[in-house]
Amino acid sequence: MQNLTQVSKKSVAKKAIAKRDKQLVIACGALAKEIKFLLAQLGDNSTDLLFLPAILHNSPQKIVPELKKTIDKNKADYKTIFIGYADCGTGGLLDKLIADEQLQRLPGAHCYQFFAGMDEFEKMMEQELGSFFLTDYLARHFDELVWQGMGLAKHPELLQTMFGNYKKLVYLAQTDDDGLTSMAERASKKMALSFERRFTGYGLLQEFINNINHENT
């Protein structure tokens, strides 16, 4: 009869082998709700997910070191790792990491671009210089990440210094949610900006998730 130690070792080994047949997405916490939803829509419950804190966007120089640490910790355990970040203010350093590790990331410079679509976002920037953008996540967490996270709650006088050149807040909506629209509109009033809502859906994030699901089948 096998002893409990032998059975335990075999069980751990089987789990490790099963894990190495799976995929991992390491993504920004700001995309957690959307990524989980899109994978669920595809019936994909076998892709593992790890989310880094969204607050890293307030210190983009920390994004690549945190990603590198997370990749190194997990790459031996998975057949494929996908990176759920655009460049996100890393100044090309993320692309160097992606090339070194031979991984794939989300397209574009930031989430506004992959939600709106590359060409459509460029048109928006040409037509609407001086726009501040929110997504569903940022509308929901505006106070935490922007108003408090950037020090405006304690120092409202910084608003003019930081955003004096902005004219409009553009809410790029992933979902039809009246509550989020109201939150985004309140944010625009706090920032003394005009308000516009544009529905984008999930944009290129959906294509990215579809590709992950395809790789897993």
C-alpha positions as CSV (number, residue, x, y, z in Angstrom):
1,M,0.0,0.0,0.0
2,Q,1.3,3.5,-0.9
3,N,1.9,5.7,2.1
4,L,0.3,9.2,2.3
5,T,3.5,10.9,1.4
6,Q,3.8,9.0,-1.9
7,V,0.1,9.8,-2.7
8,S,0.6,13.4,-1.9
9,K,3.7,13.7,-4.1
10,K,1.9,12.1,-7.0
11,S,-1.1,14.4,-6.6
12,V,1.2,17.5,-6.5
13,A,3.0,16.3,-9.6
14,K,-0.2,15.7,-11.5
15,K,-1.4,19.2,-10.6
16,A,1.9,20.7,-11.8
17,I,1.7,18.9,-15.1
18,A,-2.0,20.0,-15.6
19,K,-1.0,23.6,-14.8
20,R,1.8,23.5,-17.4
21,D,-0.8,22.7,-20.0
22,K,-2.7,26.0,-19.2
23,Q,-2.4,29.6,-20.1
24,L,-1.9,32.6,-17.8
25,V,-3.0,36.2,-18.4
26,I,-1.1,38.8,-16.3
27,A,-3.1,42.0,-16.6
28,C,-3.8,45.4,-15.2
29,G,-6.4,45.3,-12.4
30,A,-8.3,48.0,-14.2
31,L,-9.3,45.3,-16.8
32,A,-10.2,42.5,-14.4
33,K,-14.0,42.9,-14.7
34,E,-13.8,43.1,-18.5
35,I,-11.4,40.2,-19.0
36,K,-13.4,37.9,-16.7
37,F,-16.6,38.8,-18.5
38,L,-15.2,38.2,-22.0
39,L,-13.6,34.8,-21.0
40,A,-16.9,33.7,-19.4
41,Q,-18.8,34.7,-22.5
42,L,-16.5,32.3,-24.5
43,G,-17.0,29.6,-21.9
44,D,-13.3,29.7,-21.1
45,N,-12.8,28.7,-17.4
46,S,-9.3,27.1,-17.9
47,T,-7.3,30.3,-18.5
48,D,-5.7,31.4,-15.2
49,L,-5.7,35.1,-14.4
50,L,-3.4,37.3,-12.3
51,F,-4.1,41.0,-11.9
52,L,-1.6,43.7,-10.8
53,P,-2.9,46.7,-8.9
54,A,-4.4,49.4,-11.1
55,I,-2.8,52.1,-8.9
56,L,0.5,51.2,-10.7
57,H,-0.7,53.6,-13.5
58,N,0.0,56.5,-11.2
59,S,3.7,55.3,-11.1
60,P,4.2,53.7,-14.6
61,Q,7.9,53.2,-14.0
62,K,6.9,50.4,-11.6
63,I,4.8,48.5,-14.1
64,V,7.6,46.7,-16.0
65,P,9.5,45.6,-12.8
66,E,6.3,44.2,-11.3
67,L,5.4,42.4,-14.5
68,K,9.0,41.0,-14.8
69,K,8.7,39.7,-11.2
70,T,5.3,38.1,-11.9
71,I,6.4,36.5,-15.2
72,D,9.6,35.1,-13.6
73,K,7.5,33.6,-10.8
74,N,5.1,31.9,-13.1
75,K,6.6,31.2,-16.5
76,A,7.8,27.7,-15.6
77,D,4.3,26.7,-14.7
78,Y,2.4,27.7,-17.9
79,K,2.7,26.8,-21.6
80,T,1.8,30.4,-22.5
81,I,1.6,33.8,-20.8
82,F,-0.3,36.8,-22.2
83,I,0.2,40.3,-21.0
84,G,-3.0,42.4,-20.5
85,Y,-1.3,45.8,-20.7
86,A,-0.8,48.3,-23.5
87,D,2.4,50.4,-23.2
88,C,0.7,52.3,-20.4
89,G,3.4,55.0,-20.0
90,T,6.3,52.6,-19.8
91,G,8.1,54.4,-22.7
92,G,8.8,51.3,-24.7
93,L,10.2,49.3,-21.7
94,L,7.2,47.0,-21.7
95,D,7.9,46.1,-25.4
96,K,11.5,45.3,-24.5
97,L,10.3,42.9,-21.8
98,I,7.7,41.4,-24.2
99,A,10.5,40.8,-26.8
100,D,12.9,39.3,-24.3
101,E,10.3,36.9,-23.0
102,Q,8.6,36.3,-26.4
103,L,5.2,37.1,-25.2
104,Q,2.1,39.0,-26.5
105,R,0.5,42.1,-25.1
106,L,-2.5,44.3,-25.8
107,P,-2.1,46.7,-28.7
108,G,-1.6,50.4,-28.5
109,A,-0.3,53.0,-26.1
110,H,-3.0,52.7,-23.5
111,C,-6.4,51.3,-22.7
112,Y,-8.2,54.3,-24.3
113,Q,-6.7,53.3,-27.6
114,F,-7.5,49.6,-27.6
115,F,-11.0,50.2,-26.3
116,A,-11.8,52.9,-28.9
117,G,-9.8,51.3,-31.7
118,M,-6.4,52.5,-33.0
119,D,-7.6,54.6,-35.9
120,E,-10.7,55.9,-34.2
121,F,-8.7,57.1,-31.2
122,E,-6.2,58.9,-33.4
123,K,-9.1,60.7,-35.1
124,M,-10.5,61.7,-31.6
125,M,-7.1,63.1,-30.6
126,E,-6.9,65.1,-33.8
127,Q,-10.4,66.5,-33.4
128,E,-10.4,66.9,-29.7
129,L,-7.1,68.0,-28.4
130,G,-7.3,68.7,-24.6
131,S,-9.5,65.7,-23.8
132,F,-9.3,63.7,-20.5
133,F,-10.5,60.1,-20.9
134,L,-12.3,57.8,-18.6
135,T,-13.2,54.1,-19.1
136,D,-15.8,52.2,-17.1
137,Y,-13.2,51.3,-14.5
138,L,-11.9,54.9,-14.2
139,A,-15.4,56.2,-13.9
140,R,-16.1,53.8,-11.1
141,H,-12.8,54.6,-9.3
142,F,-12.3,58.2,-10.2
143,D,-12.2,59.5,-6.7
144,E,-9.7,56.8,-5.5
145,L,-7.3,56.9,-8.5
146,V,-7.6,60.4,-9.8
147,W,-9.0,62.8,-7.2
148,Q,-7.2,61.2,-4.2
149,G,-4.5,59.3,-6.0
150,M,-3.2,62.4,-7.7
151,G,-3.4,64.5,-4.5
152,L,-6.3,66.7,-5.7
153,A,-8.5,65.9,-2.7
154,K,-5.9,67.5,-0.4
155,H,-4.6,70.1,-2.8
156,P,-7.5,71.2,-5.2
157,E,-5.3,74.1,-6.3
158,L,-3.3,71.5,-8.3
159,L,-6.3,71.0,-10.6
160,Q,-5.4,74.0,-12.7
161,T,-1.7,73.1,-12.8
162,M,-2.4,69.5,-13.8
163,F,-5.5,69.9,-16.0
164,G,-5.6,73.6,-17.0
165,N,-5.0,72.7,-20.7
166,Y,-7.9,70.2,-20.8
167,K,-11.3,71.2,-22.1
168,K,-13.4,68.1,-22.2
169,L,-13.8,64.8,-20.3
170,V,-14.6,62.0,-22.7
171,Y,-16.1,58.9,-21.2
172,L,-15.3,55.8,-23.3
173,A,-18.0,53.5,-22.2
174,Q,-17.6,49.7,-22.4
175,T,-21.1,49.0,-21.2
176,D,-24.5,50.8,-21.2
177,D,-24.7,51.7,-17.5
178,D,-26.6,54.8,-16.5
179,G,-24.9,54.7,-13.0
180,L,-21.4,54.8,-14.5
181,T,-22.4,57.6,-16.9
182,S,-23.6,59.6,-13.9
183,M,-20.3,58.9,-12.2
184,A,-18.3,60.0,-15.2
185,E,-20.4,63.2,-15.6
186,R,-19.9,64.0,-11.9
187,A,-16.1,63.6,-12.5
188,S,-16.3,66.1,-15.4
189,K,-18.0,68.7,-13.1
190,K,-15.3,68.2,-10.4
191,M,-12.6,68.8,-13.0
192,A,-14.6,71.8,-14.5
193,L,-14.6,70.1,-17.9
194,S,-17.3,69.7,-20.5
195,F,-18.7,66.1,-20.8
196,E,-19.1,63.6,-23.7
197,R,-19.9,59.9,-23.6
198,R,-18.8,57.6,-26.4
199,F,-19.8,54.0,-26.4
200,T,-16.8,51.8,-27.5
201,G,-17.7,48.3,-26.2
202,Y,-14.7,46.2,-25.5
203,G,-12.9,47.1,-28.7
204,L,-9.5,45.4,-29.3
205,L,-9.6,43.8,-25.9
206,Q,-12.3,41.5,-27.2
207,E,-10.1,40.5,-30.1
208,F,-7.2,39.9,-27.7
209,I,-9.4,37.6,-25.5
210,N,-10.7,35.8,-28.5
211,N,-7.1,35.0,-29.5
212,I,-6.3,33.7,-26.0
213,N,-9.4,31.5,-26.1
214,H,-8.4,30.2,-29.6
215,E,-4.9,29.4,-28.4
216,N,-6.5,27.3,-25.6
217,T,-8.6,25.1,-27.9
